[in-house]
Amino acid sequence: MQKQRIWLFSGTFDPFTTGHLDIVNRAAQLCDKLVIAVHSAGDKKTIFSIQERIEMILLATAHCDNIKVISFQGLIADFYDQIAANAIVRGIRDSRDLSYESTMAEINHRLNNKLETVFLLCRNELKHISSSNVRELGKLGNNLLDMIPECNLDFVQTRFAELR
């Protein structure tokens, strides 16, 4: 019997974007099970609570039957073994992402030599999307229609309106 291919996609997802959703949709087609691990963010201040971030992801990925969304703390290299993952999946928008993610892949591999990283290139039309950009634009009251999954748009825009 062939071992189940379990991939891990981790992040803070503050908030979960259409760029994240695209990576999730594509990764879910390439593995048997995709675990989306929402990092608690430690001391980093987030706009959305960990439970809100998990709920946004669950709503946006309800169409996928091979996805599990969970929270985690600590190092991804340690968490990798806890869920018996075969690979970490990372989205790459540009050369800066590639440089950063390549370095992180090497560090993670040194921490856990079983750990493999799979890079998925971002679609051109989504390259401008990042959680940081969404936070900046959202705080200024801009429409986030193409940056946030439609099912989460009202919730996200309402939160940013509360912060203004």
C-alpha positions in Angstrom: 0.0 0.0 0.0 1.3 3.4 -1.0 2.0 6.0 1.8 -0.5 8.8 1.9 0.9 12.1 0.5 0.3 14.6 3.2 1.4 18.2 2.4 1.6 21.0 4.9 0.8 24.7 4.1 1.6 27.0 7.0 1.3 30.7 7.6 -0.2 33.4 9.8 -2.9 34.0 7.2 -3.8 37.5 8.7 -5.9 37.6 6.6 -6.3 34.6 4.3 -6.1 35.9 0.7 -7.1 34.8 -2.8 -3.4 34.2 -3.4 -3.4 31.7 -0.4 -6.6 30.1 -1.8 -5.0 29.6 -5.2 -2.1 27.8 -3.7 -4.4 25.7 -1.5 -6.6 24.7 -4.5 -3.6 23.7 -6.6 -1.8 21.9 -3.8 -4.9 20.0 -2.8 -5.0 18.5 -6.3 -1.4 17.3 -6.0 -1.6 15.5 -2.6 -3.9 13.1 -0.8 -4.4 15.4 2.2 -3.5 19.1 2.7 -3.1 20.3 6.2 -3.3 24.1 6.5 -1.5 25.1 9.7 -2.4 28.5 11.1 0.4 29.8 13.2 -0.5 31.5 16.4 1.9 34.4 15.5 3.4 34.4 19.0 3.9 37.9 20.2 3.1 39.4 16.8 -0.1 41.5 16.9 -2.7 40.2 14.4 -5.8 41.9 13.1 -7.8 38.6 13.3 -7.8 36.1 16.1 -6.5 32.6 15.4 -10.1 31.3 15.5 -11.3 33.9 13.1 -8.4 33.1 10.7 -9.3 29.4 10.9 -12.9 30.1 10.3 -12.1 32.2 7.2 -10.0 29.4 5.8 -12.7 26.8 6.5 -15.2 28.9 4.7 -13.0 29.6 1.7 -11.9 25.9 1.3 -15.3 24.3 2.0 -15.3 23.0 -1.6 -12.2 20.8 -0.9 -12.7 17.5 0.8 -9.0 16.7 1.4 -8.2 19.7 3.6 -7.7 19.9 7.3 -7.2 23.3 9.0 -5.5 23.4 12.4 -3.6 25.8 14.6 0.0 25.4 15.7 2.8 27.0 17.7 6.5 26.6 17.4 8.7 25.4 14.6 7.2 24.0 11.4 10.1 21.5 11.3 8.8 20.0 14.5 5.2 20.2 13.5 6.0 18.4 10.2 6.6 15.1 12.1 3.6 15.5 14.3 1.3 15.2 11.3 3.4 12.8 9.4 3.8 15.2 6.5 5.7 14.4 3.3 6.2 17.9 2.1 5.7 21.6 2.9 4.2 23.6 0.2 5.1 27.3 -0.3 3.8 29.8 -2.8 6.4 31.9 -4.7 5.4 35.3 -6.1 8.7 36.7 -7.2 12.5 36.5 -6.8 12.4 37.9 -3.2 10.0 35.1 -2.2 12.2 32.5 -3.9 15.3 33.8 -2.1 13.5 33.9 1.3 11.7 30.5 0.9 14.8 28.8 -0.4 16.7 29.9 2.7 13.8 28.8 5.0 13.6 25.4 3.1 17.3 24.9 3.8 17.0 25.8 7.5 13.9 23.6 7.9 15.8 20.7 6.2 18.7 21.2 8.6 16.3 21.0 11.5 14.5 18.0 10.1 16.3 16.1 7.3 13.1 14.3 6.3 11.5 17.7 5.4 10.9 18.4 1.8 9.6 21.7 0.4 7.5 22.0 -2.8 7.3 25.5 -4.4 4.2 26.5 -6.4 4.6 29.6 -8.6 2.0 32.2 -8.1 -0.4 33.0 -11.0 0.6 36.3 -12.6 -2.8 37.9 -11.8 -2.2 37.2 -8.1 1.4 38.4 -7.7 0.4 41.7 -6.2 -1.5 40.0 -3.3 -0.1 39.6 0.1 -1.6 39.7 3.6 0.6 42.7 4.3 -0.8 44.6 1.2 -4.3 43.6 2.2 -3.8 45.0 5.7 -2.4 48.3 4.4 -5.1 48.7 1.8 -7.8 47.6 4.2 -6.8 50.1 6.9 -7.1 52.8 4.3 -10.6 51.8 3.3 -9.8 50.4 -0.2 -12.0 47.7 -1.8 -10.4 44.3 -1.3 -12.6 42.4 -3.8 -9.9 40.7 -5.8 -7.6 40.1 -2.8 -9.9 38.3 -0.3 -12.1 35.2 -1.1 -15.7 36.5 -1.7 -17.1 34.4 1.2 -14.9 36.4 3.7 -15.0 39.8 2.1 -17.7 41.4 4.2 -16.2 40.1 7.4 -12.7 41.4 6.5 -13.8 44.8 5.3 -16.0 45.3 8.4 -13.0 44.5 10.6 -10.9 47.1 8.8 -13.7 49.7 9.0 -13.7 49.1 12.8 -10.0 49.9 12.9 -10.3 53.2 11.2 
